[in-house]
Amino acid sequence: MRILAISDEPSGKLWGAGCRQELEDVDLILSAGDLPSSYLSFLTCFTNAPVVYVHGNHDDHYSQKPPEGCLSADGKIVMVKGVRILGLGGSFRYRPDAVNMYTEREMAGRIASLRGRLRATGGFDILLTHSPIRGLGDEDHPSHRGFECFGPLLDKYRPAVMVHGHMHQAYTAFFKRERDFNGIPVINASTAFKFDLPETPDRRAPSRRGLRLMEKASRFD
């Protein structure tokens, strides 16, 4: 499966006349947040690939104008083309009154609330987040700090890949697209990046119960 991961800044190649050609080989689009809803809706006009997204810390406007034709995975597990996607949007809380921001404890609580669903689905194949893992491509300043609880989540369920945003290419001259967390690829989706979904030899098929749950949750199943 060829995946296009996007986040934070629209790509000139995608938001323009060449969009259809750029998307020809894409099977699934994953948005890791902080993109205009109109941009995501625009992409759906030029591809049959489902667009799945989570909220970034600057995506408050999605509540008034959600991306049309796209599927939110934020705080859920959705199944698209047989692939289970767990979405956890938002950033580390650096303003007390902001939405789409969480303390470490609040993000851990979001994960804990999904335990029943994770048992039903047998885990997940892709972790889609806005923020990175704490200590893996993030920064010390609270506005760009990752979440520690993402690490144990990956270790427990061993998905094929994690995709995140939040850390722009322009932030550093030492930008790194792909990292590794205990054998799991971690991809920074900043602007746009295509990759093939890695094979996972120990991947378990979703249970029947899990499949029924996902059929209710996703119109792309």
Buried (B, 14 or more C-beta within 10 A) or exposed (E): BBBBBBBBBBBEBBBEEEBEEBBEEBBBBBBBBBBBBEBBBBBBEBBEBBBBBBBBBBBEEBEEEBBEBBBBBBBBBBBBEEBBBBBBBBBBBEEEEBEBBBEBEBBBEBBEEBEEBBEBBBBBBBBBBBBBBBEBBBBEEEEBBBBEBBBEBBEEBBBBBBBBBBBBBEEEEEEEBEBEBEEBBBBBBBBBBBBEBBEBEEBEEBEEEBBEBBEEBBEBB
